[in-house]
Amino acid sequence: MTDAGSVRVAAPAKVNFFLRILAKEESGYHQIETLYSAVDFCDEIVLHRTERGVSIEVVGPSVGPSVGPDEENLAYRAAHALLDAAGVTTGVHVCLTKNIPVGAGLGGGSSDAGATLRALNTLLEEPFSASALLQIAGRLGADVPFFASGAGGALAWGRGERLLPIPGAPVLPVLLALPSLRISTAEAYEHLSVPERIKPASLALETLGRPETLAALAVNDFEASVFDRHPELGKLREALHEAGALTARLSGSGAALFGLFDDREAAGRARASLSGSWADVRFVVTETMTSQPEPILSLANS
């Protein structure tokens, strides 16, 4: 191994331009069909090599009781899983700065896990191929393979582990709406009614970068049950539409929503307009990413 001391990586949030629940397995897991897009609203992870074991420090504006104990943190679990799979005795300390809110449907924990897998693989001089990393990621959670892939956008099926990256994913302006409300994924699935469908949606890969195509395809099967229990979120989605969004949807199982806009200036105007009437909601202008950030390696003696 080289004398690598640390590695830094940004872990982006995601939105689901569409999210369909296809079926519930006897195991209790759900089969999904979704279009992921990473957005430039990120946690930050720094890994430092240690002699043995895994330790983690979590700081930042989104830290709170909902983050949970170290052993349940997905970045912590990802580091453990990769070190175990690599069969090495070296350890790692994870410093995680949380900016992405927990329980928002933006994939923050899963992104932390996927970014940790990619960064730790870099720190260990890449003992695992990209496909091997996805195998490890799939054991950690449904969204983790997307973040471990490093893709900016991807179609996903199954439990989220079957991925088709979107080549040349475009940069599109997005306005995130972040309520103080938190919804756990388990809670969202508990109240979900799987809709009946005659046939799957027809998708043309070459058109998925077009805003008009994304607006036409936009759907989220969690919205009916989530909006029934939290009607203020349904009103917030309508407010995003009225502020000029081409489409507005719940992201994942919520509680965050997003609006897709023609340009960044339009998204900025919407943020200014909505902030006055939705004082308990944080609005963030951002954009989709062509790819997720690469880990940056620092040498111990540099």
GUVO-615306 format. One record per residue (C-alpha): x, y, z; residue in one letter. Coordinates in nm, 3 decimals. Each point is the difference from the previous one (the first is absolute). Layout:
// GUVO-615306
> px  py  pz  res
> X  Y  Z  a
...
This chain:
// GUVO-615306
> px  py  pz  res
> 0.000  0.000  0.000  m
> 0.100  0.362  -0.053  t
> 0.042  0.230  0.297  d
> -0.350  0.140  -0.047  a
> -0.121  0.188  0.306  g
> -0.356  0.103  -0.086  s
> -0.260  0.030  -0.271  v
> -0.278  0.255  -0.037  r
> -0.323  -0.034  -0.198  v
> -0.328  0.186  -0.036  a
> -0.312  -0.216  0.040  a
> -0.287  0.151  -0.203  p
> -0.373  -0.018  0.064  a
> -0.229  -0.150  -0.262  k
> -0.346  0.063  -0.137  v
> -0.227  -0.254  -0.167  n
> -0.137  0.138  -0.324  f
> -0.239  -0.291  0.011  f
> -0.053  -0.275  0.256  l
> -0.240  -0.286  -0.063  r
> -0.067  -0.285  0.241  i
> -0.053  -0.308  -0.215  l
> -0.067  -0.274  0.254  a
> 0.050  -0.115  0.356  k
> 0.205  -0.315  0.049  e
> -0.093  -0.270  0.250  e
> 0.316  0.103  0.186  s
> -0.155  0.343  0.062  g
> 0.235  0.183  -0.237  y
> -0.144  0.198  -0.291  h
> 0.092  -0.016  -0.367  q
> 0.044  0.350  -0.139  i
> 0.068  0.185  -0.323  e
> 0.163  0.341  0.037  t
> 0.212  0.265  -0.166  l
> 0.267  0.129  0.239  y
> 0.179  0.330  -0.046  s
> 0.279  0.124  0.227  a
> -0.027  0.368  0.092  v
> 0.267  0.243  0.116  d
> -0.108  0.012  0.365  f
> 0.254  -0.207  0.188  c
> 0.123  -0.151  0.323  d
> 0.379  -0.015  0.031  e
> 0.203  -0.302  0.107  i
> 0.367  -0.012  0.098  v
> 0.159  -0.338  0.070  l
> 0.323  -0.026  0.201  h
> 0.197  -0.323  0.014  r
> 0.038  -0.147  0.350  t
> 0.169  -0.311  0.133  e
> -0.314  -0.205  0.060  r
> -0.379  0.014  0.009  g
> -0.256  0.258  -0.108  v
> -0.091  0.319  0.183  s
> -0.226  0.284  -0.109  i
> -0.058  0.365  0.086  e
> -0.319  0.166  -0.127  v
> -0.026  0.381  -0.004  v
> -0.191  0.264  -0.195  g
> -0.337  0.176  -0.019  p
> -0.207  -0.317  -0.052  s
> 0.132  -0.184  0.305  v
> -0.262  -0.088  0.259  g
> -0.163  -0.291  0.184  p
> -0.131  -0.138  -0.330  s
> 0.358  -0.072  -0.116  v
> 0.010  -0.293  0.244  g
> 0.289  -0.188  0.163  p
> 0.332  -0.055  -0.177  d
> -0.064  -0.370  -0.063  e
> -0.315  0.079  -0.200  e
> 0.162  0.273  -0.210  n
> 0.018  -0.115  -0.362  l
> 0.344  0.155  -0.058  a
> 0.131  -0.189  0.305  y
> -0.158  -0.324  -0.122  r
> 0.138  0.054  -0.351  a
> 0.355  0.045  0.132  a
> -0.032  -0.317  0.208  h
> -0.141  -0.196  -0.294  a
> 0.277  0.101  -0.238  l
> 0.282  -0.063  0.249  l
> -0.146  -0.342  0.082  d
> -0.035  -0.087  -0.369  a
> 0.357  0.115  -0.068  a
> 0.135  -0.209  0.287  g
> 0.238  0.273  0.114  v
> 0.097  0.083  0.357  t
> 0.030  0.374  -0.056  t
> -0.271  0.223  0.141  g
> -0.169  0.326  -0.091  v
> -0.147  0.304  0.172  h
> -0.300  0.154  -0.176  v
> -0.068  0.372  0.043  c
> -0.346  0.070  -0.140  l
> -0.141  0.351  -0.041  t
> -0.379  -0.026  -0.034  k
> -0.169  0.262  -0.214  n
> -0.272  -0.220  -0.152  i
> -0.294  -0.031  0.243  p
> -0.090  -0.342  0.136  v
> -0.343  -0.142  -0.088  g
> -0.039  0.223  -0.304  a
> 0.002  -0.255  -0.284  g
> 0.321  0.150  -0.139  l
> 0.212  -0.310  0.063  g
> 0.246  0.167  0.238  g
> 0.087  -0.312  0.200  g
> 0.023  -0.215  -0.311  s
> 0.217  0.261  -0.171  s
> 0.231  0.005  0.303  d
> 0.032  -0.378  -0.029  a
> 0.063  -0.001  -0.375  g
> 0.253  0.282  0.023  a
> 0.175  -0.176  0.289  t
> 0.031  -0.319  -0.207  l
> 0.152  0.189  -0.294  r
> 0.230  0.209  0.221  a
> 0.123  -0.291  0.212  l
> 0.062  -0.206  -0.313  n
> 0.219  0.289  -0.121  t
> 0.181  0.020  0.334  l
> 0.077  -0.373  -0.018  l
> 0.128  0.028  -0.361  e
> -0.317  -0.140  -0.158  e
> -0.012  -0.365  0.101  p
> -0.356  -0.020  -0.135  f
> -0.133  0.047  -0.352  s
> -0.303  0.219  -0.064  a
> -0.225  -0.307  -0.024  s
> 0.138  -0.140  0.327  a
> -0.073  0.331  0.175  l
> -0.360  -0.022  -0.122  l
> -0.030  -0.347  0.153  q
> 0.110  0.134  0.338  i
> -0.227  0.303  -0.041  a
> -0.304  -0.214  -0.071  g
> 0.026  -0.161  0.342  r
> -0.015  0.340  0.171  l
> -0.324  0.141  -0.142  g
> -0.216  0.062  -0.306  a
> 0.145  0.340  -0.103  d
> 0.364  -0.078  0.085  v
> 0.092  -0.165  -0.334  p
> -0.092  0.318  -0.190  f
> 0.231  0.209  0.217  f
> 0.274  -0.262  -0.010  a
> -0.017  0.006  -0.382  s
> 0.109  0.366  -0.017  g
> -0.253  0.064  -0.279  a
> -0.173  0.336  -0.027  g
> -0.325  -0.162  -0.109  g
> -0.122  -0.356  -0.033  a
> -0.308  -0.209  -0.058  l
> -0.046  -0.262  0.271  a
> -0.216  -0.309  0.043  w
> -0.048  -0.282  0.247  g
> 0.078  0.124  0.349  r
> 0.209  0.277  -0.157  g
> 0.306  -0.217  -0.059  e
> -0.052  -0.049  -0.375  r
> 0.142  0.314  -0.158  l
> 0.023  0.149  -0.346  l
> 0.210  0.321  0.016  p
> -0.119  0.284  -0.224  i
> 0.298  0.101  -0.216  p
> 0.061  0.373  -0.017  g
> -0.265  0.081  0.259  a
> -0.081  0.369  -0.050  p
> 0.027  0.285  0.252  v
> -0.352  0.120  0.083  l
> -0.108  0.266  0.253  p
> -0.182  -0.136  0.304  v
> -0.161  0.170  0.300  l
> -0.004  -0.217  0.313  l
> -0.272  0.061  0.257  a
> 0.110  -0.128  0.342  l
> -0.276  0.001  0.266  p
> 0.081  -0.053  0.366  s
> -0.220  -0.312  -0.013  l
> 0.182  -0.335  -0.013  r
> -0.147  -0.321  -0.143  i
> 0.173  -0.333  0.054  s
> 0.017  -0.238  -0.294  t
> -0.154  -0.275  0.214  a
> -0.295  0.228  0.083  e
> -0.051  0.087  -0.367  a
> -0.003  -0.365  -0.111  y
> -0.232  -0.095  0.286  e
> -0.272  0.229  -0.136  h
> 0.068  -0.065  -0.368  l
> -0.262  -0.155  -0.227  s
> 0.164  -0.152  -0.307  v
> -0.192  0.131  -0.304  p
> -0.115  -0.237  -0.271  e
> 0.161  0.046  -0.342  r
> -0.086  -0.157  -0.332  i
> 0.356  0.025  -0.133  k
> 0.331  0.166  0.088  p
> 0.079  0.347  -0.128  a
> 0.166  0.026  -0.340  s
> 0.339  0.169  0.028  l
> 0.229  0.136  -0.271  a
> 0.348  0.036  0.150  l
> 0.112  0.269  -0.244  e
> -0.285  0.233  0.103  t
> 0.042  -0.021  0.379  l
> 0.218  0.312  0.012  g
> -0.276  0.219  -0.140  r
> -0.195  0.204  0.257  p
> -0.327  -0.050  -0.188  e
> 0.049  -0.379  0.007  t
> 0.077  0.004  0.372  l
> -0.309  0.212  0.064  a
> -0.218  -0.242  -0.197  a
> 0.137  -0.306  0.181  l
> -0.003  0.150  0.349  a
> -0.192  -0.208  0.252  v
> 0.058  -0.116  0.356  n
> -0.213  -0.281  0.139  d
> 0.062  0.112  0.358  f
> -0.176  0.332  -0.054  e
> -0.359  -0.118  0.045  a
> 0.054  -0.148  0.345  s
> 0.256  0.260  0.114  v
> -0.219  0.294  -0.108  f
> -0.302  -0.162  0.165  d
> 0.185  -0.007  0.334  r
> 0.187  0.328  -0.057  h
> -0.225  0.221  -0.218  p
> 0.235  0.297  0.040  e
> 0.249  -0.184  -0.222  l
> -0.259  -0.027  -0.277  g
> -0.061  0.374  0.031  k
> 0.375  0.061  -0.018  l
> 0.022  -0.200  -0.322  r
> -0.277  0.211  -0.152  e
> 0.180  0.315  0.113  a
> 0.314  -0.114  -0.184  l
> -0.209  -0.047  -0.316  h
> -0.156  0.343  0.040  e
> 0.348  0.151  0.043  a
> 0.095  -0.123  -0.347  g
> 0.134  -0.353  0.043  a
> -0.026  -0.219  -0.311  l
> -0.075  -0.283  0.239  t
> 0.005  -0.036  0.377  a
> 0.007  -0.325  0.193  r
> 0.069  -0.159  0.334  l
> 0.353  -0.143  0.002  s
> 0.018  -0.362  0.107  g
> -0.233  -0.060  0.293  s
> 0.021  0.367  0.107  g
> -0.026  0.238  0.172  a
> 0.211  0.212  -0.241  a
> -0.143  0.112  -0.332  l
> 0.170  0.136  -0.310  f
> -0.093  0.211  -0.297  g
> 0.164  -0.019  -0.344  l
> 0.047  0.340  -0.168  f
> 0.093  0.137  -0.342  d
> 0.303  0.188  0.134  d
> 0.173  0.086  0.326  r
> -0.135  0.355  0.000  e
> -0.357  -0.132  -0.009  a
> 0.079  -0.231  0.291  a
> 0.146  0.296  0.192  g
> -0.313  0.207  -0.058  r
> -0.213  -0.290  0.122  a
> 0.210  -0.032  0.315  r
> -0.041  0.372  0.074  a
> -0.374  -0.019  -0.058  s
> -0.061  -0.315  0.204  l
> 0.226  0.086  0.293  s
> -0.234  0.281  0.104  g
> -0.307  -0.222  0.031  s
> 0.166  -0.324  0.118  w
> 0.205  0.118  0.295  a
> 0.047  -0.353  0.141  d
> 0.144  -0.135  -0.328  v
> 0.359  0.042  -0.113  r
> 0.039  0.052  -0.375  f
> 0.329  -0.085  -0.173  v
> 0.079  0.081  -0.362  v
> 0.225  -0.267  -0.145  t
> 0.043  -0.209  -0.315  e
> 0.031  -0.357  -0.115  t
> 0.349  -0.145  -0.050  m
> 0.156  -0.170  -0.302  t
> 0.192  -0.227  0.240  s
> 0.060  -0.027  0.373  q
> 0.317  0.157  0.145  p
> 0.314  -0.213  -0.008  e
> 0.195  -0.071  0.322  p
> 0.303  0.226  0.051  i
> 0.303  -0.174  0.151  l
> 0.252  0.176  0.226  s
> 0.340  -0.148  0.083  l
> 0.096  -0.021  0.365  a
> 0.327  0.187  -0.050  n
> -0.115  0.256  -0.255  s
